[in-house]
Amino acid sequence: GTFNLCYSAYHAKNGMKDQQFGRIVTMSVSYINGGMYGMGHSGAARGGVENLTKTLAQEWAPDGIFTNCIAPGVIFSEKAADHYGENGRKYFSMIGQKAPARRLGTPDECAEAVSFLLQGGYINGVILPVDGGQGLHGITSQVHMDDPDF
């Protein structure tokens, strides 16, 4: 999906290539110090998104198109908490307590990072963690929802 959207934006009539200008921001996940327990399927996809971002950053820069990626950590929203129920709320709470900032990020903070990259002049090929430092010590690998003690 990410490739198809980027490709369409680049090749569309009067699109980024024709305009010789564009900013693309993809989305991955922050897992700087390793994977995320129980999320192998997601990690494989996110690794592909990051590689695509860096590849497009090189290939399309001569056409004035810069491609970057945000990599959020665990982000809290009421909707996500409701989706995962009681165990989800417990997970969010435990991760928030272990996070360097002692809280989780918000969707608005992710949006701010996207806005920054869309306005950025000479930023290209960057994977920007939006995680308040969560990825620095791998807190997502410390809390497992299927752990008997959870």
Residue pairs with C-beta under 8 A, 6 or more apart in sequence:
2 26
2 49
2 52
3 52
6 24
6 26
6 52
6 56
6 67
8 15
9 15
9 16
9 22
9 24
10 16
10 17
10 22
10 60
10 63
10 65
11 17
12 18
15 22
16 22
16 24
16 60
16 63
16 64
16 65
17 60
17 63
17 65
19 64
20 63
20 64
21 64
21 65
22 60
22 63
22 64
22 65
22 66
23 65
23 66
23 67
23 68
23 117
23 118
23 119
23 120
24 53
24 56
24 65
24 66
24 67
24 68
25 67
25 68
25 69
25 70
25 114
25 117
25 118
26 49
26 50
26 52
26 53
26 67
26 68
26 69
26 70
27 49
27 69
27 70
27 71
27 72
28 46
28 49
28 50
28 53
28 69
28 70
28 71
28 127
29 36
29 39
29 42
29 43
29 46
29 71
29 72
29 73
30 71
30 72
30 73
30 129
30 130
30 131
30 134
30 135
31 43
31 46
31 71
31 135
31 138
31 140
32 129
32 135
32 136
32 138
33 135
33 136
33 137
33 138
33 141
34 138
34 141
35 43
35 141
36 42
36 43
36 140
36 141
37 140
37 141
37 144
38 144
38 145
38 146
46 71
49 69
50 69
50 71
50 127
53 67
53 68
53 69
53 125
53 127
54 67
54 125
54 127
56 65
56 67
57 66
57 67
57 68
57 124
57 125
58 125
60 66
60 67
61 124
66 120
66 122
66 123
66 124
66 125
67 124
67 125
68 117
68 120
68 123
68 124
68 125
68 126
68 127
68 128
69 126
69 127
69 128
70 110
70 113
70 114
70 117
70 128
70 130
71 127
71 128
71 129
71 130
71 131
71 135
72 105
72 110
72 129
72 130
72 131
73 99
73 104
73 105
73 129
73 130
73 131
73 132
73 134
73 135
73 140
74 92
74 95
74 96
74 99
74 104
74 105
74 131
74 134
74 139
74 140
75 104
75 105
75 106
75 107
75 109
75 110
76 92
76 96
76 104
76 105
76 106
77 106
77 107
80 88
80 92
81 88
81 89
81 92
84 91
87 145
87 150
90 150
91 143
91 145
91 150
92 104
94 143
95 104
95 134
95 139
95 140
95 143
96 102
96 103
96 104
98 139
98 142
98 143
99 132
99 133
99 134
99 139
100 132
100 133
100 134
100 136
100 137
101 132
101 133
103 132
104 132
105 130
105 131
105 132
109 130
110 130
113 128
113 130
117 123
117 126
117 128
129 135
134 140
143 150
144 150
